[in-house]
Amino acid sequence: MKLALCIGINDYPGTENDLAGCRNDAEDWAAALTARGFSTRLLLDAAATGEAIRAGIGDLLSATVHDDIFVITYSGHGTWLPDTDGDEPDHRDEAICPHDIAANGPLLDDELHELFSKANPGVRTVLISDSCHSGTLTRLNRPIGDHPARTRFLPPATFLPIARPTAPSRRRPADRRPTALLLSGCSDLEYAYDATFDTRPNGAFTYVALNALQTLPPTATYPDWLQAIRRTLPSQDYPQTPALQATKPQLAWPLLS
């Protein structure tokens, strides 16, 4: 089976940090993956709560068996919280930001790792994230038209008064292997950008990645895709460097198949 969960969040109530292109990103990923034979589920804005994201990942992952592929695309804010279990060299737990982050907090990388680790043996799990994975800002919003660029911050102070979400109780080893292949829109210390192409908002990474995907042969791998994306990003307008985190066997996986 080929299953996909595509998440896009523009609306962040209670934060004053709404975005513009994330719903379009999710719909574009869903269309591209459906065309490649995936059964695709969308979670957009208010539907993309923390519990809905957890349940969506868990439900679809539990349905997969050896040789199946499960792809999660996430487009929205990311953030960080102070690391409490000593497993992060930078002393920060990176996180993605559900729609209800102001009320219920973020979804930590620890928890994502734990969710993905429940995959059945031989399942290929892929996370494609058009967001930043560390720092106080995830996507910069470049408004439609010729107005000066505005930054959209989601600092931890936005939600730190909220109780820290439940995280796995066991300590992860510092040399842990990734449980999913991760293709991200920028490196750890860079920003990801909201952009506009032909008057339509999109993440710069999503737009470039999907265009690059169309140029690749059926035999392509994820490193081939990254190389094609990096022919366009980083650029002068969008100084973000897409990154790939994977084990050696994951790097040899056929691309989205």
Phi, psi and omega in degrees: 000155175234108184243148180217143173238117184247119187246131177218123185231110170267326192263116178239082183298139178086003182241341185058035181225048178291156179245180186241322192255005191285322175298316178299319177304308183299317180293324178290318176298316181298318179295317181294320181287323176300319178297338179263013174094011179277145164271120195240138175241138180253140168234114185237134174046242188299337178285343185264057174285167178301315181294323179293322178293315178300314182294320180297315178297313182297315182296312183289322180294323180292341180274352184264150177228183184311133179079357173283162176234137178233119182247129173247124171250135180233128176228116182167195179287153167233167180199196179210158171230154176303132179291133182248351183244009172073019183260003183245120180301328180268006178063026178228137169267118177285159185203156168259163191243101176296169179304323185262030183301324182296330181266325191233004175083176185275177174251111190284156176298327176304315183288322175300316178303317181293319179298313183291332182291347180274001179298146175294152180304138177086358176280134179264108181257128184232128175247123177246115189238117175263071181198171177268148185253002173203168181088179186268355185227141182249303180237140172263135183265116175262108188296157174294138179097193187258036179272157177301145179296140176244141177270147176241106183265147166229073183290155178306330181300340179298326187229359182301330175297340179285145178303138178300132181296156180299130180237161178305140184278335183277146181282132178273140177295148183297332182262027183304145176271147179295138177272350175219148170289132182243121170249115185244157186283348179199168177283174188302325187256012180252174177255152169257148190247136160282134183227178176225128179234118183053047178069007182248124179292139175206159165291137179302318180295313181302313182300313182291318182296318180290323175294318179296323181302324182291343183268353190268147178284165180299338181273004186293155175244177180296320174299325176297318179296314179301316180300319179294321178296320184287356170289341181247322180244138001287158177226176180296322181282327185230085184280064179235141186247102178304146187226156180230125176241121184196158171282168179300315177298323179295326180297337180270357180300142171296147189287114174053039178208000000 
